[in-house]
Amino acid sequence: MTHLECDVLIIGAGGAGMYAAIAAARAGAGHVLIADKSLVGRGGATIMAQMTVAAALGEECPDDWTAHLEDTLAAGRGLCEESLAALLCREAPARIREMAEWRVGWACRADGRIAQVTAPGHSRPRCCYVDFLNTGPAVAATLRRRIGHVAAIRRLGNLNVTDIVTADGERGGEVAGAVALDSATGEAVTIAAKAVIIATGGLTRIFRRNSASANMGGDGYALALGAGADLVDMEFVQFFPIGHLAPRLVGMDPIMWDPFRYKLGGRLLDGSGREFLLDYGSDETGGYTTPRDLATYAIEREVAAGRGSPHGGVYLSFTHVPRSALEAAFGPVIARLAKNGIDLGHMPVEVAPIAHYHMGGIAVDERMRSRVPGLFAAGEAAGGANGANRLSGNAIPEALVFGERAGRSAAAYAATRAHGWERGPAAPALERIRRLAEGSRGELSAAVLLDELRDLMGTEVGAFRNAAGLARAVRRLADLRAGLSAAAIAPGLQFNPTVADWLELRASLVAAEAVAHAALLREESRGAHQREDFPETDPGWARSQYVRMTGEGALTVGGAR
Ligand SMILES: Cc1cc2nc3c(=O)[nH]c(=O)nc-3n(C[C@H](O)[C@H](O)[C@H](O)COP(=O)(O)OP(=O)(O)OC[C@H]3O[C@@H](n4cnc5c(N)ncnc54)[C@H](O)[C@@H]3O)c2cc1C
């Protein structure tokens, strides 16, 4: 077994984690350890984000962070934690300009100013980007390069963090470090840390249809609850109506059809090729005007009525758009699509609503502190800034701004204390890893159970919810959680996918239960949470719900922190 020591441990090396590492070192932390269960800077959502990043730079027209805040609060439908939303909008320009100094390559106008475009919900052109489809990869590559040059930052990939350890072993006690499994060596690793930042991204992979990468199963939420932190707004999962469904698309953003719709219109057709939006009160003769919730509703209803496309979505067609217009608007993308066997001039694609982003997360204050002393959170793992719905382009700045803030705060916290690590409190987590190594002969594998979990969440906790379905989901999730130890696991820890699946299942079940339980209790529709049985927004519900783990591991949902 390996034991490591650091001042600040950062779990997750996406945009938030890498920025946090830079900020922690800049603030004087001498030993910063950034750990990722994937490769550092190459897992998670940041590298997949190919569109735009919102910041009130005012390069295209006068803009101000307060206008950005106004739009963010409007999108959040009364639930944004205003201090966090203000922090995000106020500091986004500084982070974007700092990234420019680090040569991220923001697209520029002819006069050399950073180009900014409009996106849904923004009152003015505010979103910058790095040429077609390269925003996230460029942000990730820039931060990767940056952390590579800082001596105080140690990077470790293949390190799957399974538990946060507190000094007294109690939930809510001061943080002492973490336990992880090194999937490459098969070794358990203990990490003593004076401060820990959870930057593990979101949970959209717990839904059958999602835009997620492999490591977005909600680990951070389970880690935080286990340590005693609260989660906030867990019921708010953003579904993107026209996520790519078929044919198979490699190396491209599954939400890329939105800009296509904005620029070129495009027609949504049912399985027989009929335009159906008019049936739902949306007339698109003037361009792409259907709001996301109505489009999601219309698509889901068409599919439920048996009028969907072969893979269970609907068609999106640009065959009526002249090839010259396609080329002029999206030349390089059209070429990349052709490599995927998709000729937009001749064929429609299939699209369907997909889980895309999670507004909820670990409850933090403006210094990114959770209620557990020494435990911080940043990026999509943290909740509250976006309330009931997120503005497009707000997630990458959230990762950068909150990452920077968390790194700085954690370094300051670490400077005030000595290590509190003792082996005793880590023993249960180490014992779990030891048992995993022995394997288990259960009937069903964790992969099969993960499949069931994703189907259940897609069917009962998807874009449109009702009490009966949510209650079914909560009951079944509790059963699955109770039966977790009976799942089949092959012996050994080194590169063992059944162990990785089991660990993901363990975390995903907790995250899923938090979402389903909070969704069941919120008897209204607001933003991304739509209840068929409570279709109206209820002013009495203009408040957040908080999820906490009790001593036995059960989850409670309540109105106050
Ligand atoms: C397809 C797609 C397109 C998007 N497009 C945009 C866009 O155009 N604009 C925008 O603003 N936002 C966009 N978003 C959202 C945005 O990309 C994310 O919200 C943001 O990048 C999250 O950054 P993060 O650092 O918090 O998490 P991530 O980038 O997801 O990083 C989390 C990291 O944590 C690691 N990790 C997880 N669990 C563990 C564990 N147990 N132990 C160790 N490591 C762990 C993961 O491997 C991963 O590397 C998009 C998202 C997706 C999926």
The ligand as an SDF file (V2000), in Angstrom:
LIG
                    3D

 53 58  0  0  0  0  0  0  0  0999 V2000
  -20.6990   17.0090  -24.4210 C   0  0  0  0  0  0  0  0  0  0  0  0
  -20.6510   18.2170  -23.5280 C   0  0  0  0  0  0  0  0  0  0  0  0
  -20.6310   19.4860  -24.0880 C   0  0  0  0  0  0  0  0  0  0  0  0
  -20.5920   20.6130  -23.2600 C   0  0  0  0  0  0  0  0  0  0  0  0
  -20.5200   21.8590  -23.8240 N   0  0  0  0  0  0  0  0  0  0  0  0
  -20.3760   22.9490  -23.0290 C   0  0  0  0  0  0  0  0  0  0  0  0
  -20.1720   24.2350  -23.5900 C   0  0  0  0  0  0  0  0  0  0  0  0
  -20.1400   24.4030  -24.7980 O   0  0  0  0  0  0  0  0  0  0  0  0
  -20.0240   25.2980  -22.7450 N   0  0  0  0  0  0  0  0  0  0  0  0
  -20.0650   25.1540  -21.3820 C   0  0  0  0  0  0  0  0  0  0  0  0
  -19.9240   26.1450  -20.6550 O   0  0  0  0  0  0  0  0  0  0  0  0
  -20.2240   23.9290  -20.8310 N   0  0  0  0  0  0  0  0  0  0  0  0
  -20.3790   22.8370  -21.6010 C   0  0  0  0  0  0  0  0  0  0  0  0
  -20.5450   21.6000  -21.0380 N   0  0  0  0  0  0  0  0  0  0  0  0
  -20.5030   21.4690  -19.5600 C   0  0  0  0  0  0  0  0  0  0  0  0
  -19.0660   21.6010  -19.0570 C   0  0  0  0  0  0  0  0  0  0  0  0
  -18.2010   20.9590  -19.9630 O   0  0  0  0  0  0  0  0  0  0  0  0
  -18.8850   20.9770  -17.6700 C   0  0  0  0  0  0  0  0  0  0  0  0
  -19.8620   21.4070  -16.7850 O   0  0  0  0  0  0  0  0  0  0  0  0
  -17.5150   21.3450  -17.0960 C   0  0  0  0  0  0  0  0  0  0  0  0
  -16.4930   21.0810  -18.0310 O   0  0  0  0  0  0  0  0  0  0  0  0
  -17.2590   20.5800  -15.8120 C   0  0  0  0  0  0  0  0  0  0  0  0
  -15.9100   20.7340  -15.4370 O   0  0  0  0  0  0  0  0  0  0  0  0
  -15.3980   20.0370  -14.0970 P   0  0  0  0  0  0  0  0  0  0  0  0
  -13.9490   20.3060  -14.0050 O   0  0  0  0  0  0  0  0  0  0  0  0
  -16.2760   20.4150  -12.9940 O   0  0  0  0  0  0  0  0  0  0  0  0
  -15.6520   18.4710  -14.3390 O   0  0  0  0  0  0  0  0  0  0  0  0
  -15.0550   17.4810  -15.4400 P   0  0  0  0  0  0  0  0  0  0  0  0
  -14.4270   18.1990  -16.5720 O   0  0  0  0  0  0  0  0  0  0  0  0
  -16.1610   16.5330  -15.7530 O   0  0  0  0  0  0  0  0  0  0  0  0
  -13.8770   16.7410  -14.6720 O   0  0  0  0  0  0  0  0  0  0  0  0
  -14.1260   15.8710  -13.5990 C   0  0  0  0  0  0  0  0  0  0  0  0
  -12.9370   14.9330  -13.4540 C   0  0  0  0  0  0  0  0  0  0  0  0
  -13.1050   14.1860  -12.2490 O   0  0  0  0  0  0  0  0  0  0  0  0
  -12.6300   12.8650  -12.4600 C   0  0  0  0  0  0  0  0  0  0  0  0
  -13.2270   11.9840  -11.4530 N   0  0  0  0  0  0  0  0  0  0  0  0
  -14.5350   11.6800  -11.2910 C   0  0  0  0  0  0  0  0  0  0  0  0
  -14.6900   10.8470  -10.2470 N   0  0  0  0  0  0  0  0  0  0  0  0
  -13.4500   10.6140   -9.7250 C   0  0  0  0  0  0  0  0  0  0  0  0
  -12.9560    9.8340   -8.6320 C   0  0  0  0  0  0  0  0  0  0  0  0
  -13.7670    9.0860   -7.8570 N   0  0  0  0  0  0  0  0  0  0  0  0
  -11.6240    9.8210   -8.3810 N   0  0  0  0  0  0  0  0  0  0  0  0
  -10.7730   10.5410   -9.1690 C   0  0  0  0  0  0  0  0  0  0  0  0
  -11.1990   11.2920  -10.2210 N   0  0  0  0  0  0  0  0  0  0  0  0
  -12.5180   11.3400  -10.4870 C   0  0  0  0  0  0  0  0  0  0  0  0
  -13.0430   12.5580  -13.8950 C   0  0  0  0  0  0  0  0  0  0  0  0
  -12.2610   11.5230  -14.4560 O   0  0  0  0  0  0  0  0  0  0  0  0
  -12.8210   13.9130  -14.5810 C   0  0  0  0  0  0  0  0  0  0  0  0
  -11.5510   14.0010  -15.1690 O   0  0  0  0  0  0  0  0  0  0  0  0
  -20.5970   20.4590  -21.8520 C   0  0  0  0  0  0  0  0  0  0  0  0
  -20.6340   19.1730  -21.2940 C   0  0  0  0  0  0  0  0  0  0  0  0
  -20.6620   18.0590  -22.1110 C   0  0  0  0  0  0  0  0  0  0  0  0
  -20.6890   16.6960  -21.4870 C   0  0  0  0  0  0  0  0  0  0  0  0
  1  2  1  0
  2  3  1  0
  2 52  2  0
  3  4  2  0
  4  5  1  0
  4 50  1  0
  5  6  2  0
  6  7  1  0
  6 13  1  0
  7  8  2  0
  7  9  1  0
  9 10  1  0
 10 11  2  0
 10 12  1  0
 12 13  2  0
 13 14  1  0
 14 15  1  0
 14 50  1  0
 15 16  1  0
 16 17  1  0
 16 18  1  0
 18 19  1  0
 18 20  1  0
 20 21  1  0
 20 22  1  0
 22 23  1  0
 23 24  1  0
 24 25  2  0
 24 26  1  0
 24 27  1  0
 27 28  1  0
 28 29  2  0
 28 30  1  0
 28 31  1  0
 31 32  1  0
 32 33  1  0
 33 34  1  0
 33 48  1  0
 34 35  1  0
 35 36  1  0
 35 46  1  0
 36 37  1  0
 36 45  1  0
 37 38  2  0
 38 39  1  0
 39 40  1  0
 39 45  2  0
 40 41  1  0
 40 42  2  0
 42 43  1  0
 43 44  2  0
 44 45  1  0
 46 47  1  0
 46 48  1  0
 48 49  1  0
 50 51  2  0
 51 52  1  0
 52 53  1  0
M  END
$$$$
